[in-house]
Amino acid sequence: MGRAFEYRKARKLKRWGNMSRVFTKIGKEITMAAKAGGPDPETNPRLRILMQTAKKENMPKDNVERAIKKATSKDYADYKEVNYEGYGPYGIAVFVETATDNTTRTVANIRSYFNRHGGSLGTSGSLEFLFEHKCVFHIVRRDDFSPDDLELELIDFGVEELEEDGDEIILYGEFSQNAVIQKYLEDNGYEITSSEFVRIPNDQKDVTPEQREAVEKLLEKIEEDEDVQNVFHNMKEENEFSG
């Protein structure tokens, strides 16, 4: 178990506390997936897995169906996935993923959050090298499960790390291998309960409690924005989260 495991532990309860924000985030992803690959989960692997994620997060069925219908509605406002990168206070790198129907509004808002909280928005791609883009799959543990065997099998499909968490197995792989890993798991009868994409920092920076407070204010402000899907940073988490 390596860096991905520790990083997930640190973020596990930190950013997904607000249920309505979770539903909004997943709903947008479902709409974009249905728009890109069609509304039928049988023929749309990305949609299929997002519907499983919605189920795991107890998102009402009506919300899921509404999100799918939205993709085929004539009133559909096309979401664009746009990333923003910048430095927060004390040189903390911040990577923001958004899904927006108005990029002018979104960039103005994101820039103002950075400026007001002692940071600065950088140019696109300027900080990407500081993070590794990974796909994460949560699968149900099977009776015939052997972690070593599964890890060996999946290495060829791009899985780099496997973590056991109660009745669940969590797999980390290269972002580009997402579809390949999903196909292998489905073809081999593994039940996928959810999937997500994360950006794991290559290196984490230590901060004092006062500095942490200042950075957290910026992160919280960004995450409150309705266009924001995910926020990643390279600030070292407090001991209570990583121990």
Phi and psi in degrees as GROMACS dihedral restraints (atoms count N, CA, C in turn):
[ dihedral_restraints ]
;  ai    aj    ak    al  type     phi  dphi    fc
    3     4     5     6     1  -123.0    20    10
    4     5     6     7     1  -143.0    20    10
    6     7     8     9     1   -60.6    20    10
    7     8     9    10     1   -41.3    20    10
    9    10    11    12     1   -60.0    20    10
   10    11    12    13     1   -42.5    20    10
   12    13    14    15     1   -61.3    20    10
   13    14    15    16     1   -49.7    20    10
   15    16    17    18     1   -62.4    20    10
   16    17    18    19     1   -40.6    20    10
   18    19    20    21     1   -65.5    20    10
   19    20    21    22     1   -41.8    20    10
   21    22    23    24     1   -64.9    20    10
   22    23    24    25     1   -41.3    20    10
   24    25    26    27     1   -57.5    20    10
   25    26    27    28     1   -41.3    20    10
   27    28    29    30     1   -66.3    20    10
   28    29    30    31     1   -35.7    20    10
   30    31    32    33     1   -94.6    20    10
   31    32    33    34     1   -10.1    20    10
   33    34    35    36     1   -48.0    20    10
   34    35    36    37     1   -52.9    20    10
   36    37    38    39     1  -104.4    20    10
   37    38    39    40     1     0.9    20    10
   39    40    41    42     1   -79.3    20    10
   40    41    42    43     1   -42.5    20    10
   42    43    44    45     1  -111.9    20    10
   43    44    45    46     1    -7.2    20    10
   45    46    47    48     1  -111.3    20    10
   46    47    48    49     1    28.8    20    10
   48    49    50    51     1   -76.4    20    10
   49    50    51    52     1   -28.9    20    10
   51    52    53    54     1   -88.5    20    10
   52    53    54    55     1   105.6    20    10
   54    55    56    57     1   -59.0    20    10
   55    56    57    58     1   -43.4    20    10
   57    58    59    60     1   -65.2    20    10
   58    59    60    61     1   -35.6    20    10
   60    61    62    63     1   -66.2    20    10
   61    62    63    64     1   -38.3    20    10
   63    64    65    66     1   -62.5    20    10
   64    65    66    67     1   -46.2    20    10
   66    67    68    69     1   -63.8    20    10
   67    68    69    70     1   -40.5    20    10
   69    70    71    72     1   -62.3    20    10
   70    71    72    73     1   -45.1    20    10
   72    73    74    75     1   -61.5    20    10
   73    74    75    76     1   -50.5    20    10
   75    76    77    78     1   -66.3    20    10
   76    77    78    79     1   -39.1    20    10
   78    79    80    81     1   -58.1    20    10
   79    80    81    82     1   -43.9    20    10
   81    82    83    84     1   -63.2    20    10
   82    83    84    85     1   -42.8    20    10
   84    85    86    87     1   -62.8    20    10
   85    86    87    88     1   -39.7    20    10
   87    88    89    90     1   -63.8    20    10
   88    89    90    91     1   -46.0    20    10
   90    91    92    93     1   -59.7    20    10
   91    92    93    94     1   -45.4    20    10
   93    94    95    96     1   -65.4    20    10
   94    95    96    97     1   -39.4    20    10
   96    97    98    99     1   -66.6    20    10
   97    98    99   100     1   -40.9    20    10
   99   100   101   102     1   -67.5    20    10
  100   101   102   103     1   -37.0    20    10
  102   103   104   105     1   -65.6    20    10
  103   104   105   106     1   -41.4    20    10
  105   106   107   108     1   -77.0    20    10
  106   107   108   109     1   -38.3    20    10
  108   109   110   111     1  -122.7    20    10
  109   110   111   112     1     7.7    20    10
  111   112   113   114     1    94.6    20    10
  112   113   114   115     1   158.4    20    10
  114   115   116   117     1   -84.2    20    10
  115   116   117   118     1    -0.9    20    10
  117   118   119   120     1   -95.6    20    10
  118   119   120   121     1   113.7    20    10
  120   121   122   123     1   -62.5    20    10
  121   122   123   124     1   -24.9    20    10
  123   124   125   126     1   -61.7    20    10
  124   125   126   127     1   -34.5    20    10
  126   127   128   129     1  -108.6    20    10
  127   128   129   130     1     4.3    20    10
  129   130   131   132     1  -127.7    20    10
  130   131   132   133     1    92.8    20    10
  132   133   134   135     1   -57.7    20    10
  133   134   135   136     1   -39.1    20    10
  135   136   137   138     1   -65.2    20    10
  136   137   138   139     1   -43.2    20    10
  138   139   140   141     1   -64.4    20    10
  139   140   141   142     1   -40.9    20    10
  141   142   143   144     1   -57.0    20    10
  142   143   144   145     1   -45.3    20    10
  144   145   146   147     1   -74.9    20    10
  145   146   147   148     1   -32.1    20    10
  147   148   149   150     1   -68.7    20    10
  148   149   150   151     1   -33.0    20    10
  150   151   152   153     1   -67.1    20    10
  151   152   153   154     1   -33.9    20    10
  153   154   155   156     1   -67.2    20    10
  154   155   156   157     1   -41.4    20    10
  156   157   158   159     1   -62.0    20    10
  157   158   159   160     1   -42.8    20    10
  159   160   161   162     1   -60.8    20    10
  160   161   162   163     1   -41.0    20    10
  162   163   164   165     1   -63.3    20    10
  163   164   165   166     1   -43.4    20    10
  165   166   167   168     1   -63.2    20    10
  166   167   168   169     1   -34.5    20    10
  168   169   170   171     1   -87.1    20    10
  169   170   171   172     1     9.5    20    10
  171   172   173   174     1    59.7    20    10
  172   173   174   175     1    33.6    20    10
  174   175   176   177     1   -75.2    20    10
  175   176   177   178     1   127.5    20    10
  177   178   179   180     1   -56.2    20    10
  178   179   180   181     1   144.4    20    10
  180   181   182   183     1   -57.7    20    10
  181   182   183   184     1   -37.7    20    10
  183   184   185   186     1   -59.0    20    10
  184   185   186   187     1   -40.9    20    10
  186   187   188   189     1   -62.5    20    10
  187   188   189   190     1   -41.7    20    10
  189   190   191   192     1   -64.3    20    10
  190   191   192   193     1   -48.1    20    10
  192   193   194   195     1   -63.1    20    10
  193   194   195   196     1   -38.3    20    10
  195   196   197   198     1   -63.0    20    10
  196   197   198   199     1   -41.9    20    10
  198   199   200   201     1   -63.7    20    10
  199   200   201   202     1   -38.1    20    10
  201   202   203   204     1   -69.2    20    10
  202   203   204   205     1   -44.5    20    10
  204   205   206   207     1   -62.1    20    10
  205   206   207   208     1   -34.3    20    10
  207   208   209   210     1   -57.7    20    10
  208   209   210   211     1   -33.5    20    10
  210   211   212   213     1   -66.2    20    10
  211   212   213   214     1   -27.2    20    10
  213   214   215   216     1  -104.1    20    10
  214   215   216   217     1     0.8    20    10
  216   217   218   219     1   -73.9    20    10
  217   218   219   220     1   144.4    20    10
  219   220   221   222     1   -70.2    20    10
  220   221   222   223     1   -17.9    20    10
  222   223   224   225     1   -89.5    20    10
  223   224   225   226     1     5.4    20    10
  225   226   227   228     1   -61.0    20    10
  226   227   228   229     1   125.0    20    10
  228   229   230   231     1   -92.7    20    10
  229   230   231   232     1   118.6    20    10
  231   232   233   234     1   -66.0    20    10
  232   233   234   235     1   119.2    20    10
  234   235   236   237     1   -81.2    20    10
  235   236   237   238     1   137.2    20    10
  237   238   239   240     1  -110.2    20    10
  238   239   240   241     1   138.9    20    10
  240   241   242   243     1   -90.7    20    10
  241   242   243   244     1   115.2    20    10
  243   244   245   246     1  -128.2    20    10
  244   245   246   247     1   134.0    20    10
  246   247   248   249     1  -103.5    20    10
  247   248   249   250     1   145.0    20    10
  249   250   251   252     1  -127.9    20    10
  250   251   252   253     1   139.2    20    10
  252   253   254   255     1  -129.6    20    10
  253   254   255   256     1   140.9    20    10
  255   256   257   258     1  -165.4    20    10
  256   257   258   259     1   179.6    20    10
  258   259   260   261     1  -110.9    20    10
  259   260   261   262     1   131.5    20    10
  261   262   263   264     1   -85.7    20    10
  262   263   264   265     1  -168.9    20    10
  264   265   266   267     1   -59.3    20    10
  265   266   267   268     1   148.7    20    10
  267   268   269   270     1    62.5    20    10
  268   269   270   271     1    28.0    20    10
  270   271   272   273     1    71.9    20    10
  271   272   273   274     1    21.3    20    10
  273   274   275   276     1   -78.0    20    10
  274   275   276   277     1   125.3    20    10
  276   277   278   279     1   -77.2    20    10
  277   278   279   280     1   134.7    20    10
  279   280   281   282     1  -128.7    20    10
  280   281   282   283     1   126.6    20    10
  282   283   284   285     1  -116.0    20    10
  283   284   285   286     1   121.5    20    10
  285   286   287   288     1  -115.6    20    10
  286   287   288   289     1   124.8    20    10
  288   289   290   291     1  -104.3    20    10
  289   290   291   292     1   128.8    20    10
  291   292   293   294     1  -125.6    20    10
  292   293   294   295     1   160.2    20    10
  294   295   296   297     1  -130.6    20    10
  295   296   297   298     1   111.5    20    10
  297   298   299   300     1  -135.7    20    10
  298   299   300   301     1   149.3    20    10
  300   301   302   303     1  -102.7    20    10
  301   302   303   304     1     7.4    20    10
  303   304   305   306     1  -152.1    20    10
  304   305   306   307     1    90.2    20    10
  306   307   308   309     1   -66.2    20    10
  307   308   309   310     1   -30.0    20    10
  309   310   311   312     1   -62.3    20    10
  310   311   312   313     1   -46.2    20    10
  312   313   314   315     1   -63.2    20    10
  313   314   315   316     1   -45.1    20    10
  315   316   317   318     1   -64.7    20    10
  316   317   318   319     1   -48.6    20    10
  318   319   320   321     1   -64.2    20    10
  319   320   321   322     1   -37.1    20    10
  321   322   323   324     1   -63.0    20    10
  322   323   324   325     1   -43.1    20    10
  324   325   326   327     1   -65.3    20    10
  325   326   327   328     1   -48.6    20    10
  327   328   329   330     1   -61.5    20    10
  328   329   330   331     1   -43.2    20    10
  330   331   332   333     1   -61.0    20    10
  331   332   333   334     1   -41.0    20    10
  333   334   335   336     1   -66.3    20    10
  334   335   336   337     1   -35.6    20    10
  336   337   338   339     1   -63.3    20    10
  337   338   339   340     1   -46.5    20    10
  339   340   341   342     1   -60.3    20    10
  340   341   342   343     1   -49.0    20    10
  342   343   344   345     1   -61.3    20    10
  343   344   345   346     1   -41.3    20    10
  345   346   347   348     1   -73.9    20    10
  346   347   348   349     1   -19.0    20    10
  348   349   350   351     1  -115.3    20    10
  349   350   351   352     1    28.9    20    10
  351   352   353   354     1    75.1    20    10
  352   353   354   355     1    25.9    20    10
  354   355   356   357     1  -123.9    20    10
  355   356   357   358     1  -170.1    20    10
  357   358   359   360     1  -152.2    20    10
  358   359   360   361     1   140.1    20    10
  360   361   362   363     1   -79.7    20    10
  361   362   363   364     1   133.0    20    10
  363   364   365   366     1   -99.2    20    10
  364   365   366   367     1  -173.9    20    10
  366   367   368   369     1   -85.7    20    10
  367   368   369   370     1   155.6    20    10
  369   370   371   372     1   -60.5    20    10
  370   371   372   373     1   130.8    20    10
  372   373   374   375     1    89.4    20    10
  373   374   375   376     1    -5.7    20    10
  375   376   377   378     1   -71.5    20    10
  376   377   378   379     1   -24.9    20    10
  378   379   380   381     1  -118.3    20    10
  379   380   381   382     1     2.0    20    10
  381   382   383   384     1   -56.9    20    10
  382   383   384   385     1   -33.5    20    10
  384   385   386   387     1   -66.9    20    10
  385   386   387   388     1   -15.5    20    10
  387   388   389   390     1   -81.9    20    10
  388   389   390   391     1    -9.4    20    10
  390   391   392   393     1  -128.4    20    10
  391   392   393   394     1   147.7    20    10
  393   394   395   396     1  -102.4    20    10
  394   395   396   397     1   128.5    20    10
  396   397   398   399     1   -87.7    20    10
  397   398   399   400     1   120.1    20    10
  399   400   401   402     1  -126.2    20    10
  400   401   402   403     1   153.2    20    10
  402   403   404   405     1  -103.8    20    10
  403   404   405   406     1   147.3    20    10
  405   406   407   408     1  -129.1    20    10
  406   407   408   409     1   129.2    20    10
  408   409   410   411     1  -118.6    20    10
  409   410   411   412     1   135.8    20    10
  411   412   413   414     1  -107.7    20    10
  412   413   414   415     1   120.8    20    10
  414   415   416   417     1  -124.9    20    10
  415   416   417   418     1   155.8    20    10
  417   418   419   420     1   -78.1    20    10
  418   419   420   421     1   132.7    20    10
  420   421   422   423     1   -65.2    20    10
  421   422   423   424     1   132.7    20    10
  423   424   425   426     1   -99.4    20    10
  424   425   426   427     1   158.6    20    10
  426   427   428   429     1   -60.7    20    10
  427   428   429   430     1   -34.3    20    10
  429   430   431   432     1   -90.6    20    10
  430   431   432   433     1    19.3    20    10
  432   433   434   435     1   -73.2    20    10
  433   434   435   436     1   130.5    20    10
  435   436   437   438     1  -129.2    20    10
  436   437   438   439     1   112.3    20    10
  438   439   440   441     1   -56.4    20    10
  439   440   441   442     1   -41.3    20    10
  441   442   443   444     1   -64.8    20    10
  442   443   444   445     1   -43.7    20    10
  444   445   446   447     1   -64.1    20    10
  445   446   447   448     1   -45.1    20    10
  447   448   449   450     1   -63.9    20    10
  448   449   450   451     1   -41.8    20    10
  450   451   452   453     1   -62.7    20    10
  451   452   453   454     1   -42.7    20    10
  453   454   455   456     1   -62.4    20    10
  454   455   456   457     1   -42.9    20    10
  456   457   458   459     1   -62.0    20    10
  457   458   459   460     1   -41.2    20    10
  459   460   461   462     1   -85.8    20    10
  460   461   462   463     1   -12.6    20    10
  462   463   464   465     1   -55.1    20    10
  463   464   465   466     1   -41.3    20    10
  465   466   467   468     1   -67.7    20    10
  466   467   468   469     1   -16.3    20    10
  468   469   470   471     1  -102.4    20    10
  469   470   471   472     1     7.9    20    10
  471   472   473   474     1    99.1    20    10
  472   473   474   475     1     5.3    20    10
  474   475   476   477     1   -80.8    20    10
  475   476   477   478     1   131.8    20    10
  477   478   479   480     1  -108.7    20    10
  478   479   480   481     1   -22.6    20    10
  480   481   482   483     1  -152.1    20    10
  481   482   483   484     1   142.6    20    10
  483   484   485   486     1  -129.5    20    10
  484   485   486   487     1   135.1    20    10
  486   487   488   489     1  -129.8    20    10
  487   488   489   490     1   136.1    20    10
  489   490   491   492     1   -97.5    20    10
  490   491   492   493     1   133.1    20    10
  492   493   494   495     1  -141.9    20    10
  493   494   495   496     1    86.1    20    10
  495   496   497   498     1    64.9    20    10
  496   497   498   499     1  -123.9    20    10
  498   499   500   501     1   -86.3    20    10
  499   500   501   502     1     7.6    20    10
  501   502   503   504     1  -117.8    20    10
  502   503   504   505     1   146.5    20    10
  504   505   506   507     1  -114.6    20    10
  505   506   507   508     1   134.0    20    10
  507   508   509   510     1  -116.4    20    10
  508   509   510   511     1   127.2    20    10
  510   511   512   513     1  -114.0    20    10
  511   512   513   514     1   137.6    20    10
  513   514   515   516     1  -117.3    20    10
  514   515   516   517     1   131.7    20    10
  516   517   518   519     1  -144.1    20    10
  517   518   519   520     1   174.8    20    10
  519   520   521   522     1   -63.8    20    10
  520   521   522   523     1   139.2    20    10
  522   523   524   525     1   -53.1    20    10
  523   524   525   526     1   -42.5    20    10
  525   526   527   528     1   -66.4    20    10
  526   527   528   529     1   -18.3    20    10
  528   529   530   531     1   -95.7    20    10
  529   530   531   532     1     7.2    20    10
  531   532   533   534     1   -51.3    20    10
  532   533   534   535     1   -52.0    20    10
  534   535   536   537     1   -65.6    20    10
  535   536   537   538     1   -37.1    20    10
  537   538   539   540     1   -66.0    20    10
  538   539   540   541     1   -44.6    20    10
  540   541   542   543     1   -65.0    20    10
  541   542   543   544     1   -44.3    20    10
  543   544   545   546     1   -59.2    20    10
  544   545   546   547     1   -44.7    20    10
  546   547   548   549     1   -61.8    20    10
  547   548   549   550     1   -44.2    20    10
  549   550   551   552     1   -59.6    20    10
  550   551   552   553     1   -48.2    20    10
  552   553   554   555     1   -62.0    20    10
  553   554   555   556     1   -44.7    20    10
  555   556   557   558     1   -67.0    20    10
  556   557   558   559     1   -42.8    20    10
  558   559   560   561     1   -64.0    20    10
  559   560   561   562     1   -27.5    20    10
  561   562   563   564     1  -103.4    20    10
  562   563   564   565     1    18.0    20    10
  564   565   566   567     1    75.3    20    10
  565   566   567   568     1    19.5    20    10
  567   568   569   570     1   -85.5    20    10
  568   569   570   571     1   134.5    20    10
  570   571   572   573     1   -86.1    20    10
  571   572   573   574     1   115.0    20    10
  573   574   575   576     1   -90.0    20    10
  574   575   576   577     1   122.2    20    10
  576   577   578   579     1   -92.6    20    10
  577   578   579   580     1   -27.6    20    10
  579   580   581   582     1  -167.1    20    10
  580   581   582   583     1   165.8    20    10
  582   583   584   585     1  -148.6    20    10
  583   584   585   586     1   148.8    20    10
  585   586   587   588     1  -152.4    20    10
  586   587   588   589     1   167.3    20    10
  588   589   590   591     1  -115.0    20    10
  589   590   591   592     1   136.7    20    10
  591   592   593   594     1  -132.7    20    10
  592   593   594   595     1   159.3    20    10
  594   595   596   597     1  -118.5    20    10
  595   596   597   598     1   114.0    20    10
  597   598   599   600     1  -100.4    20    10
  598   599   600   601     1   124.9    20    10
  600   601   602   603     1   -66.1    20    10
  601   602   603   604     1   139.1    20    10
  603   604   605   606     1   -67.7    20    10
  604   605   606   607     1   -28.0    20    10
  606   607   608   609     1  -149.2    20    10
  607   608   609   610     1   143.6    20    10
  609   610   611   612     1  -115.0    20    10
  610   611   612   613     1   142.7    20    10
  612   613   614   615     1  -100.3    20    10
  613   614   615   616     1   135.3    20    10
  615   616   617   618     1   -75.1    20    10
  616   617   618   619     1   144.1    20    10
  618   619   620   621     1  -137.6    20    10
  619   620   621   622     1   159.5    20    10
  621   622   623   624     1   -81.9    20    10
  622   623   624   625     1   164.4    20    10
  624   625   626   627     1   -55.6    20    10
  625   626   627   628     1   -38.9    20    10
  627   628   629   630     1   -67.5    20    10
  628   629   630   631     1   -42.0    20    10
  630   631   632   633     1   -64.4    20    10
  631   632   633   634     1   -41.0    20    10
  633   634   635   636     1   -58.0    20    10
  634   635   636   637     1   -42.8    20    10
  636   637   638   639     1   -59.8    20    10
  637   638   639   640     1   -42.1    20    10
  639   640   641   642     1   -66.0    20    10
  640   641   642   643     1   -42.3    20    10
  642   643   644   645     1   -67.0    20    10
  643   644   645   646     1   -41.9    20    10
  645   646   647   648     1   -60.1    20    10
  646   647   648   649     1   -36.1    20    10
  648   649   650   651     1   -61.2    20    10
  649   650   651   652     1   -41.8    20    10
  651   652   653   654     1   -65.5    20    10
  652   653   654   655     1   -47.6    20    10
  654   655   656   657     1   -60.6    20    10
  655   656   657   658     1   -42.9    20    10
  657   658   659   660     1   -65.1    20    10
  658   659   660   661     1   -39.3    20    10
  660   661   662   663     1   -63.7    20    10
  661   662   663   664     1   -44.0    20    10
  663   664   665   666     1   -62.9    20    10
  664   665   666   667     1   -44.7    20    10
  666   667   668   669     1   -68.3    20    10
  667   668   669   670     1   -20.1    20    10
  669   670   671   672     1   -74.4    20    10
  670   671   672   673     1   -18.4    20    10
  672   673   674   675     1   -68.5    20    10
  673   674   675   676     1   131.9    20    10
  675   676   677   678     1   -66.3    20    10
  676   677   678   679     1   -19.5    20    10
  678   679   680   681     1   -84.5    20    10
  679   680   681   682     1   -12.8    20    10
  681   682   683   684     1   -85.1    20    10
  682   683   684   685     1   130.1    20    10
  684   685   686   687     1   -97.5    20    10
  685   686   687   688     1   -45.5    20    10
  687   688   689   690     1  -147.3    20    10
  688   689   690   691     1   149.3    20    10
  690   691   692   693     1  -130.7    20    10
  691   692   693   694     1   127.6    20    10
  693   694   695   696     1  -122.7    20    10
  694   695   696   697     1   151.3    20    10
  696   697   698   699     1  -150.0    20    10
  697   698   699   700     1   171.2    20    10
  699   700   701   702     1  -115.4    20    10
  700   701   702   703     1    27.6    20    10
  702   703   704   705     1   -81.7    20    10
  703   704   705   706     1   132.8    20    10
  705   706   707   708     1   -65.4    20    10
  706   707   708   709     1   133.7    20    10
  708   709   710   711     1   -74.5    20    10
  709   710   711   712     1   160.3    20    10
  711   712   713   714     1   -65.3    20    10
  712   713   714   715     1   153.5    20    10
  714   715   716   717     1   -55.0    20    10
  715   716   717   718     1   -35.1    20    10
  717   718   719   720     1   -64.4    20    10
  718   719   720   721     1   -21.9    20    10
  720   721   722   723     1   -93.4    20    10
  721   722   723   724     1   -26.5    20    10
  723   724   725   726     1  -106.1    20    10
  724   725   726   727     1    -0.2    20    10
